[in-house]
Amino acid sequence: MHARTGRTVRDLRRENRTAVLRRLYFDGPKSRLMLGPATGLSSGSVSNVVAELLAEGLVEEAGSVDSAGGRPRTLLRITPGSGFMIGVDIGETRIRIELFDLTLTELARTERALACSGPRTDRYDVDLVVAHLREGIAEVLLAADVPVERLLGVGVGVPGIVDHSEDGAVVHGQTIGWDTVPLERLLREAVDLPETVPYWIDNGAKTLGQAEMWFGAGRGARSAVVVLFGSGVGACVVTDPMEPGRALEWGHLTVRVRGRRCRCGSHGCLEAYAGAEALLERWREAGGRPPADADEETALTAMLAAAYPADADRAPDATALAVLEETAEYLGAGFADLINLFQPDRILVGGWAGLQLGTGFLHTVTRYAAQYALRYPASRTSISLGTLGPQAVTVGAALLPLADFFARGGRTPETKPSVPAPAWQAALQDRV
């Protein structure tokens, strides 16, 4: 049966379920009476949807509140153990894998360091990365002992452009030596999970943006640009807080014609001046002395300590200060381009390097952004750090399957058939 709008009754039921689940997720616990105004649904529709969700175990009772002159009203909330998600961040210095329940409580975590010596592409050897993910996913599932049939999916944040083809997600990561890597197919072949478990693979800046808009500094904004500042730089533009943003290869915007060679192979990219890798190279070229054989995070910490010494009697390193000041100007010019192009409510800065540089450095970047941007949109855009910390990409990756689950009204893409237990689960049973 079709409604006059062309939507079926099934579509309307799914939308009603989605509305109730989202309100309980973001604003719960709530009573049935409170859900009506919050969702725009009639009391009858709310009662029907809540009855379904309670029967399916997606929603549970969470106490009660007094009502004016009547009996107490029962509060409802999302059931934490009714679903689980895995979030993966294929980062620049490590791979982080986390397992969450439906309320995004972390149940287990593991990390795999990426070697800091040798060519960058060696760190991202495809077989090595896939092996890390295979072992890490098995480890977090084994540690938390969750039923695999309740796994809503595996979300993966990657550096580079992601193309969704018939072969699944394919990654084009020019800066890390990935040329048309069929990552989804490789994971399905390597990771011991049922075929029905979906993989959601997307750009790391996009997953960062999703996390900050849902739970971080982006909440309440109508539009935002979320910047991922690490070894390189990337961005995600969000125009609807509830929908996934659009990843931008912002780091490969040309800021200086015939400028420094970028790791993408071109010249004059913003990333060639403002990424942490380039920042440290410029410090070294100017006479600075980063710690030998240190990874980028440790080297950046040393640079900041040299430029801004904790000891008030110690003179700042003039070379480090000059490089940081020049970097702030390049970033400010890049922010100005984002302001002029998208006129967002907010620009949020995340990533390990962005968080490490901190508010003082960001204040200098903001000053340069105001100089280079048009006055009116610049006056309406705030610039601040993200609030979710270095694990924001992983959280955002876990939100990819969760967002799809909500969009389907709390139903998986298809009913999961009975499948043999994966090897990791069989191993656990053997131990018991």
C-alpha positions as CSV (number, residue, x, y, z in Angstrom):
1,M,0.0,0.0,0.0
2,H,1.3,3.5,-0.9
3,A,0.6,6.7,0.8
4,R,-0.3,9.8,-1.3
5,T,3.3,11.0,-1.1
6,G,4.5,7.8,-2.9
7,R,5.9,6.4,0.3
8,T,4.7,3.0,1.4
9,V,3.3,2.1,4.8
10,R,6.6,0.3,5.5
11,D,8.5,3.5,4.7
12,L,6.4,5.5,7.2
13,R,6.8,2.9,9.9
14,R,10.6,2.9,9.4
15,E,10.7,6.7,9.5
16,N,8.6,6.7,12.8
17,R,11.0,4.2,14.3
18,T,14.0,6.2,13.2
19,A,12.5,9.4,14.8
20,V,11.9,7.7,18.1
21,L,15.3,6.0,18.2
22,R,17.2,9.2,17.4
23,R,15.4,11.2,20.1
24,L,16.0,8.5,22.7
25,Y,19.6,8.3,21.6
26,F,20.4,12.0,21.7
27,D,18.0,13.3,24.3
28,G,16.9,10.3,26.3
29,P,15.7,9.0,28.6
30,K,12.2,10.1,27.7
31,S,8.6,9.1,28.4
32,R,6.1,8.2,25.8
33,L,4.4,11.5,26.4
34,M,7.6,13.4,25.9
35,L,8.4,11.6,22.7
36,G,5.3,13.0,21.0
37,P,6.3,16.6,20.8
38,A,10.0,15.7,20.3
39,T,9.3,13.6,17.2
40,G,6.1,15.2,15.9
41,L,4.3,11.8,16.0
42,S,0.8,11.2,17.4
43,S,0.5,9.5,20.8
44,G,-0.9,6.4,19.0
45,S,2.1,6.2,16.6
46,V,4.5,6.7,19.5
47,S,2.8,3.9,21.5
48,N,3.0,1.5,18.5
49,V,6.6,2.2,17.8
50,V,7.7,2.0,21.5
51,A,5.8,-1.4,21.8
52,E,7.8,-2.7,18.8
53,L,11.1,-1.5,20.1
54,L,10.5,-2.9,23.6
55,A,9.5,-6.2,22.1
56,E,12.7,-6.3,20.0
57,G,14.9,-5.3,23.0
58,L,16.2,-2.1,21.3
59,V,14.6,0.0,24.0
60,E,14.2,-0.6,27.8
61,E,12.6,1.1,30.7
62,A,14.8,3.4,32.7
63,G,12.8,4.4,35.8
64,S,10.0,6.9,36.1
65,V,9.2,10.6,36.7
66,D,6.3,12.1,38.5
67,S,3.5,13.7,36.5
68,A,1.2,16.5,37.5
69,G,-1.7,14.9,39.3
70,G,-1.3,11.5,37.6
71,R,0.6,8.3,38.1
72,P,4.4,8.4,37.4
73,R,5.4,8.2,33.7
74,T,7.9,5.4,32.7
75,L,11.1,6.6,31.1
76,L,12.6,4.8,28.1
77,R,16.1,4.6,26.8
78,I,18.2,2.8,24.2
79,T,19.3,-0.7,25.4
80,P,23.1,-0.6,25.4
81,G,23.7,-4.3,24.7
82,S,21.2,-4.5,21.8
83,G,23.9,-3.8,19.3
84,F,27.6,-3.3,18.9
85,M,29.9,-1.5,16.5
86,I,33.6,-1.6,15.8
87,G,35.5,1.6,14.9
88,V,38.9,1.6,13.2
89,D,41.2,4.5,12.6
90,I,44.0,3.8,10.1
91,G,46.0,6.7,11.3
92,E,49.5,8.2,10.6
93,T,51.4,6.7,13.5
94,R,49.1,3.8,14.6
95,I,46.0,1.9,13.9
96,R,43.4,2.1,16.6
97,I,40.5,-0.4,16.9
98,E,37.7,0.0,19.4
99,L,34.5,-1.9,20.2
100,F,31.4,0.0,21.4
101,D,28.0,-0.9,22.5
102,L,24.9,0.9,21.1
103,T,25.3,3.8,23.5
104,L,28.9,4.3,22.4
105,T,30.4,3.0,25.6
106,E,33.9,1.6,24.8
107,L,34.1,-2.1,25.6
108,A,37.5,-2.9,24.3
109,R,40.4,-1.3,22.5
110,T,43.7,-2.2,20.9
111,E,46.4,-0.3,19.0
112,R,49.0,-1.3,16.4
113,A,52.0,1.0,16.0
114,L,53.1,1.9,12.5
115,A,56.8,2.0,12.1
116,C,58.2,5.5,12.1
117,S,61.4,4.7,10.2
118,G,61.8,4.1,6.5
119,P,59.7,5.4,3.6
120,R,56.1,6.4,4.5
121,T,54.7,3.9,2.0
122,D,56.4,1.0,3.9
123,R,54.3,1.8,7.0
124,Y,51.1,1.4,4.9
125,D,52.0,-1.9,3.2
126,V,48.5,-3.1,2.4
127,D,49.1,-6.7,3.6
128,L,50.5,-5.4,6.9
129,V,47.5,-3.1,7.5
130,V,45.0,-5.8,6.7
131,A,46.9,-8.2,9.1
132,H,46.7,-5.5,11.8
133,L,43.0,-5.2,11.3
134,R,42.4,-8.9,11.2
135,E,44.2,-9.4,14.5
136,G,42.8,-6.3,16.2
137,I,39.2,-7.0,15.3
138,A,39.5,-10.5,16.7
139,E,41.2,-9.2,19.8
140,V,38.5,-6.7,20.8
141,L,35.7,-9.1,20.1
142,L,37.4,-11.8,22.2
143,A,38.1,-9.3,25.0
144,A,34.5,-8.2,25.3
145,D,32.9,-11.5,24.5
146,V,29.9,-10.0,22.6
147,P,27.5,-12.0,20.5
148,V,28.7,-11.6,16.9
149,E,25.1,-11.7,15.6
150,R,24.5,-8.3,17.3
151,L,27.5,-6.7,15.5
152,L,26.0,-3.9,13.4
153,G,29.1,-3.4,11.3
154,V,32.7,-2.3,11.2
155,G,33.5,1.3,10.4
156,V,37.0,2.2,9.1
157,G,38.5,5.7,8.7
158,V,41.2,5.8,6.1
159,P,43.6,8.4,4.6
160,G,42.7,9.2,1.0
161,I,39.7,9.1,-1.3
162,V,37.2,6.3,-1.0
163,D,35.2,5.1,-4.1
164,H,32.3,2.7,-3.5
165,S,32.2,0.3,-6.4
166,E,30.8,-3.1,-7.2
167,D,33.9,-4.5,-5.5
168,G,33.1,-2.7,-2.3
169,A,35.0,0.3,-1.0
170,V,38.2,1.1,-2.9
171,V,40.8,3.5,-1.5
172,H,42.9,5.9,-3.5
173,G,45.5,7.1,-1.0
174,Q,48.1,8.8,-3.2
175,T,50.2,10.1,-0.2
176,I,50.5,6.6,1.3
177,G,51.1,4.7,-1.9
178,W,47.6,3.2,-2.2
179,D,46.5,3.1,-5.8
180,T,43.0,1.6,-6.2
181,V,43.3,-0.7,-3.1
182,P,40.1,-2.9,-2.8
183,L,40.2,-2.6,1.0
184,E,36.7,-3.9,1.7
185,R,37.2,-7.0,-0.4
186,L,40.6,-7.6,1.3
187,L,39.0,-7.3,4.7
188,R,36.2,-9.6,3.9
189,E,38.7,-12.2,2.7
190,A,41.0,-11.8,5.8
191,V,38.8,-11.0,8.8
192,D,36.9,-13.9,10.4
193,L,33.4,-12.4,10.5
194,P,30.1,-13.5,9.0
195,E,29.5,-12.3,5.4
196,T,26.4,-10.5,6.6
197,V,28.4,-8.0,8.8
198,P,28.7,-4.8,6.8
199,Y,31.9,-2.8,6.4
200,W,31.7,1.0,6.2
201,I,34.9,2.5,4.9
202,D,35.3,6.3,4.5
203,N,37.8,9.1,4.7
204,G,39.1,9.8,8.2
205,A,38.3,13.5,8.1
206,K,34.7,12.5,7.4
207,T,34.5,10.1,10.3
208,L,36.0,12.8,12.5
209,G,33.4,15.3,11.3
210,Q,30.6,12.8,12.1
211,A,31.8,12.3,15.7
212,E,32.3,16.0,16.4
213,M,28.8,16.9,15.0
214,W,27.0,14.3,16.9
215,F,28.8,14.4,20.3
216,G,31.5,17.0,20.2
217,A,32.1,20.7,19.5
218,G,29.8,20.7,16.5
219,R,26.6,20.0,18.4
220,G,24.0,22.7,17.7
221,A,25.7,24.0,14.6
222,R,23.8,24.1,11.4
223,S,26.9,23.8,9.3
224,A,30.6,23.2,10.0
225,V,34.0,22.4,8.5
226,V,35.9,19.9,10.6
227,V,39.7,19.9,10.0
228,L,41.9,16.8,10.5
229,F,45.4,18.0,11.3
230,G,48.0,15.3,11.5
231,S,50.9,14.4,9.4
232,G,48.9,15.9,6.6
233,V,45.7,17.9,6.6
234,G,42.2,17.1,5.5
235,A,38.7,18.4,6.1
236,C,35.1,17.5,6.0
237,V,32.2,19.9,5.3
238,V,28.9,19.3,7.0
239,T,25.7,21.0,6.0
240,D,23.2,18.8,7.9
241,P,24.2,17.8,11.4
242,M,22.4,14.4,11.1
243,E,23.8,13.5,7.7
244,P,27.4,12.4,6.9
245,G,29.6,15.3,5.6
246,R,31.6,15.4,2.5
247,A,35.4,14.8,2.7
248,L,37.6,17.5,1.1
249,E,41.2,17.0,-0.1
250,W,41.8,20.4,1.5
251,G,45.5,19.7,2.1
252,H,46.1,19.6,-1.6
253,L,44.8,23.1,-2.2
254,T,47.7,25.0,-3.9
255,V,48.8,27.8,-1.7
256,R,52.1,28.7,-3.4
257,V,52.7,28.2,-7.2
258,R,55.9,26.2,-7.8
259,G,56.3,25.9,-4.0
260,R,57.6,23.0,-1.9
261,R,57.1,19.5,-3.2
262,C,54.2,17.8,-1.5
263,R,54.2,14.1,-0.6
264,C,51.3,13.7,-3.2
265,G,53.9,14.6,-5.9
266,S,52.6,18.1,-6.7
267,H,54.1,21.4,-5.6
268,G,52.9,24.2,-3.4
269,C,50.1,22.2,-1.6
270,L,48.9,23.4,1.8
271,E,50.0,20.1,3.2
272,A,53.6,20.7,2.1
273,Y,53.7,23.6,4.5
274,A,51.1,23.0,7.2
275,G,51.1,19.2,7.8
276,A,53.0,18.0,10.8
277,E,55.4,16.0,8.6
278,A,56.2,19.1,6.6
279,L,56.4,21.4,9.6
280,L,59.1,19.2,11.2
281,E,61.0,19.0,7.9
282,R,61.0,22.8,7.7
283,W,62.2,23.0,11.2
284,R,65.0,20.6,10.4
285,E,65.9,22.5,7.2
286,A,66.1,25.8,9.2
287,G,68.6,24.3,11.6
288,G,66.3,22.8,14.2
289,R,67.1,19.5,15.9
290,P,64.2,17.1,16.2
291,P,65.0,14.0,18.4
292,A,66.7,11.3,16.3
293,D,64.6,8.3,15.3
294,A,61.5,9.7,17.1
295,D,58.0,9.4,15.7
296,E,56.2,12.5,14.5
297,E,54.2,12.9,17.7
298,T,57.3,12.9,19.9
299,A,59.2,15.2,17.5
300,L,56.3,17.7,17.4
301,T,56.2,17.6,21.2
302,A,60.0,18.5,21.3
303,M,59.4,21.3,18.8
304,L,56.6,22.8,20.9
305,A,58.8,22.5,24.0
306,A,61.6,24.3,22.2
307,A,59.3,27.1,21.0
308,Y,57.3,27.5,24.2
309,P,59.6,26.4,27.1
310,A,57.9,25.6,30.4
311,D,60.8,27.2,32.2
312,A,60.2,30.9,32.2
313,D,63.9,31.6,32.5
314,R,64.7,29.6,29.3
315,A,64.7,31.5,26.0
316,P,62.4,30.2,23.3
317,D,64.0,28.6,20.3
318,A,63.8,31.3,17.7
319,T,63.9,28.9,14.8
320,A,61.1,26.8,16.0
321,L,59.0,29.9,16.8
322,A,59.6,31.2,13.2
323,V,58.5,28.0,11.6
324,L,55.4,27.7,13.7
325,E,54.5,31.3,12.9
326,E,54.8,30.7,9.2
327,T,52.8,27.5,9.5
328,A,50.1,29.4,11.3
329,E,49.9,31.9,8.5
330,Y,49.6,29.1,5.9
331,L,46.9,27.4,7.9
332,G,45.1,30.8,8.4
333,A,45.0,31.3,4.7
334,G,43.7,27.8,4.2
335,F,41.0,28.5,6.8
336,A,40.1,31.7,5.0
337,D,39.5,29.7,1.8
338,L,37.1,27.4,3.8
339,I,35.3,30.4,5.2
340,N,34.9,32.1,1.8
341,L,33.8,28.9,0.0
342,F,31.4,27.4,2.6
343,Q,30.6,30.2,5.1
344,P,30.2,27.6,7.9
345,D,29.0,28.4,11.4
346,R,32.1,26.7,12.9
347,I,35.5,25.4,11.9
348,L,36.6,22.7,14.3
349,V,40.2,21.4,14.5
350,G,41.0,17.8,15.4
351,G,43.6,15.2,14.8
352,W,46.6,14.5,16.9
353,A,48.7,17.4,15.7
354,G,45.9,19.9,15.9
355,L,45.1,18.9,19.5
356,Q,48.8,18.9,20.4
357,L,49.4,22.4,19.0
358,G,46.5,23.6,21.2
359,T,44.5,26.8,21.7
360,G,47.5,29.2,21.7
361,F,48.6,28.2,18.2
362,L,45.0,28.1,17.0
363,H,44.5,31.7,18.2
364,T,47.4,32.8,15.9
365,V,45.8,30.8,13.0
366,T,42.4,32.5,13.7
367,R,44.1,35.9,13.5
368,Y,45.5,35.1,10.1
369,A,42.2,33.6,8.9
370,A,40.5,36.9,9.7
371,Q,43.1,38.8,7.7
372,Y,42.7,36.7,4.6
373,A,38.9,35.9,4.6
374,L,36.1,38.2,3.6
375,R,34.9,40.2,6.6
376,Y,31.3,39.3,6.7
377,P,31.5,35.4,6.6
378,A,34.6,35.6,8.8
379,S,32.6,37.5,11.5
380,R,30.0,34.7,11.5
381,T,32.4,31.7,11.7
382,S,33.9,30.6,15.0
383,I,37.1,28.5,15.1
384,S,37.9,26.2,17.9
385,L,39.4,22.8,18.8
386,G,37.3,19.6,18.7
387,T,36.4,18.2,22.1
388,L,36.5,14.4,21.5
389,G,40.3,14.0,21.7
390,P,42.5,11.7,19.6
391,Q,40.0,8.9,19.4
392,A,37.4,11.0,17.6
393,V,38.2,9.3,14.2
394,T,37.5,5.9,15.7
395,V,34.3,7.1,17.3
396,G,33.2,8.6,14.0
397,A,34.0,5.3,12.2
398,A,31.8,3.4,14.6
399,L,29.0,5.9,14.0
400,L,28.9,4.9,10.3
401,P,27.1,1.6,10.9
402,L,25.1,3.1,13.7
403,A,23.8,5.9,11.5
404,D,22.7,3.3,8.9
405,F,21.1,1.2,11.6
406,F,19.0,4.2,12.8
407,A,18.2,5.2,9.2
408,R,16.7,1.7,8.7
409,G,14.5,2.1,11.8
410,G,16.7,-0.1,14.0
411,R,16.8,-3.0,11.6
412,T,19.8,-4.5,9.9
413,P,20.0,-4.6,6.1
414,E,18.9,-8.2,6.1
415,T,18.0,-10.8,8.6
416,K,21.2,-12.5,9.6
417,P,21.1,-16.2,8.9
418,S,22.4,-18.8,11.3
419,V,26.1,-19.0,10.7
420,P,29.0,-21.0,12.2
421,A,30.8,-19.3,15.1
422,P,33.9,-17.4,13.9
423,A,37.2,-18.9,14.9
424,W,37.8,-16.3,17.7
425,Q,34.5,-17.3,19.3
426,A,35.2,-21.0,19.0
427,A,38.6,-20.4,20.7
428,L,36.9,-18.6,23.5
429,Q,34.4,-21.5,24.0
430,D,37.3,-24.0,24.0
431,R,39.0,-22.0,26.8
432,V,35.8,-22.0,28.9
